[in-house]
């Protein structure tokens, strides 16, 4: 593949228009267009700037790719997952979870997963399905999986949530405080310290991290991926230990640890 073909693909993967990329580089969009059509190649300085703007190595721009794979952003259809979770909630008499499904769908309406066209509701539904697949049939856990981002991302209050106090407390623990200039390390430590004291919250947070690790290759920059890996290695061993301390979650702890550590190893090798 030519530089132009690589540039076009990388720009599209990041949902950047030619105009937006040109603005980042301080060139005209006609220049970007000419590079993508291979009318001429960008000079060394522009190659460096392109690599920085797209958050890739220079080799990703200049090397030919003889073998490529077709990828997909979502494995399951979110509406099918919604039906599955609602049916499970009804069958197992999970009243909080049953009410949480439609509330979460409405709260996240119109939101997309970062740098994708995938509806955001795919993420909380994925967590609920993950829990059910591991045999965790706990009303508060399934409900909190569905609602864990609505206060943080949807301008909802805890009073708005159509669930009991235990579920609201789980959502509160999982809601990340905005740093607003505060020391990030101190904020993160306080956040994870509070979660580790509650095995249910720790379980949900580990499922949340599993799902985010599987999607960060197309949603995060290299710097953010590095930060995600570092954060995971710093805080998640204690969360997994808290889960293991609860006998009914032992199998889930093993599966979550395996998935988290496997994903970290794959990203480290690819980076």
N, C-alpha and C positions, 0 to 999 in steps of 0.2 A: 504494500500500500504506500502511496506517496504521502509527502508532508501535508498536502492539501486535503487528502482523504482523511488522514489522522486528525487534522485540525477540525474538520467538519464534524467528525464523529464525536470528538471530545467536547466541542462546543455544544452540540445537541444534547449530549448526556448531562450537561450542566444547565440545560434550559436557558442558555444565553443566546440572545440575538446577535447578529453581526454588529449592530449598533452598540449594544451593551459591551461587547468585548472590545470593540474599537475604542470606546470611551475609557476603558481600563488601561489601554495601551497608549492612548494619546495619538491614535492614527485615525484615518477615515474608514468608514465601513466599506468603501470601495476597495481599500487596501486589503481588508480581511477577505472580501469576496475574491479578489485576485489571487491571494494566497491559496484559498480553498479550491480554486479552479486550476491551480498549478501554473498560472501564467508566469509567475516568478516566485522564487523562494525567499522567505524572510531572512534578513541578515542576522548575524550571530546575536547582536544585542536584542533584536526583536524576538528571536527564538527563546532567549533567556526570559524576556518579559512575558512571552506567551506561556512558557512553562510555569512561571509564577502565577499568572492570572488564572490558569486552568488547574493549578495545584497538581502538576504531574512532573515527571522527569523529562529532560530534553529528549532522551532516547524514546520516550513514548510518542513524541512528535515526529522523529526522523526515521525510526526503524520500521521496516516492513513487518506486517503481521500476517504470517502465512496461515495460522490456525486461529480461528475465532469461534466463539460460541454465542448462540442466541440466548439472551437472558430475559427473565421476567421479574417484575417488581413485586407482584403479589402471587402467592401460590394458590390461595383459596379465594372464592368470591365472598365478599363481606356479608352479602345478604343471606347466603347459605349459612354462614357462621352465626348470624343473628337468629335464624330459624332454629338452628341446632341448640344454641344456648337457651333460648326461650323455651324450647321443648323440654330440655333437661331441667330447667328451673321449675317448670310446671310439674313434671313427673316426680321430681324429688322434693316438691313443696318448698322450694327456695324462694320465699316471698320477696325478700329484699332484692335478690338477683333478678327476679322476674320484672320488678318495677324499674330496676336500674337499666335494663337493656334499652327500652324505648327512650328513657331520659338521656342516656349517653348518646344514642343515635341523633337525637334532636340537638343536644348541646354541641356536638362536633360537626353539625351539618355545615357543609361548604368548606370545611378545613381539609387540607391535603397533607400527606406525609412529606417531610422535607425533600425538596428537589425531585418531586414526582407528581404524578396525577392520581396516585392511590388515595382514596378517601381516608381521612385520619381514623375513622371509626374502626378500620381494619386492625389497628394496633390494640386497643382495649379488648376487642372481640377475640383477637388472637390469644391474649393472655387468659381470658376466660376459658377458651377451648383448650389451651395448654394445661390449665389446672384440672379440668374435667378429664382430659386424656390421661393424666397421672393418677386418676382415681380420687381426686380431692373434691368431695361433694360437701362443701361448707358454704352456707348461705352468705356469710359476711365476706369470705375470701372472694367468691365469684363476683359478688356485688362490687367490692372494692376494686377488683381487676377492671371492671367496666367503667368505674367512676374515678379512677386514680388521677386522671389529668383534667377533669372538668373544672375544678376550682382554679387550678394553675393556668389553664389555657382558654377557658370559655366564659370567664367573668361570672361564674356561679359562686354562691356562698354555701357554707356548710348547711345553713338553714334551708337552702333550696333542695337539698338532696332528699329523695323520697325513700329514705332507708333508716334503720335504727341507729342508735348512738354508737354501737360498737363499729359498725361500718363507717360512720362519719369519722370516728377516731382513726381508723386505718387510712382513710383518704387524707386526713390531716397530716399524719405521719409521712405519707408518701408525697405530699405537696411540697415542692422545692421553693424555699424562700428566695426571692430575687436578691442578688448581691448588692446592687445599687452602691457600688464603690466600697463595700465592706471587704475585709480580707477573705478571699475565696477559700483558702485552706481552712480557716476557722469555721466558715459557714458550712462547708462540706463535712467537716468532722462532726459538728453539732447535728447535722442532718442524719448522718449515718449512725451516730451514737444513739439517737432516738429510735431509729428503725430497728437496730440490733436488739433492743430491749423487748421487742414484740415479735415473736416468731412468725405470726401471720403476716405482718408487714414485711418482714425479712423475706418470706417466701414469695410474696407478690413482687417485691423489688428485684429478686433474682430472676423471676420470669420476665419482668420488664427489661432487665439487662440482656437476657438471652435474645429477646425479640429485637432490641435495638442493635445488638452486635450483628445479627444476621442481615440487617438493612443498612449498616453504616457505610458499606463500600460504595453505595451510590448516593448516600445522603450527606456524607461528611467529607471535609477536606482532609488531607494527610495530617495536618497539625491537629485537627479535632480527633482523628482516629488515634493518633499517638496519645492525646490526652485521655481519651476513653480507655485505652489499654492500661495506662498508668493508674487511672482512677479505679478501674476494676481490680487490678492487682493489689491496690492499697486497701480497699474497703470490703470487697466481697468475700474474702476468706472468713471474716468475722460473721457476716450474714449467713453463710453456709453453716458455720459452726452453730449458730443460734437455731437454724432449721433442724440440724441433726439432733439437737438437744430435745426435740419434741418427737417421741417415738413414731407417731402416725405419719410424720413427714420424712422418715428415713429414706424411703425409696425415692421420693421426689428430690431430696438433697443430693443423692448420688447422681441422678439424671441431670440435674441442674449444674452440678460441679463439672460433670463430664462435658456438657455442652459449652459452658462458659470457657473452660480451659482449652477445649479443642478449637473454639473460634479464635481465642487469643493467639494460640500457636499458629493457626493458618494466617492470620493477619501479619504476625511478626515475620513469617517467612516471605510473604508476598511484598512486604514493605522493604 
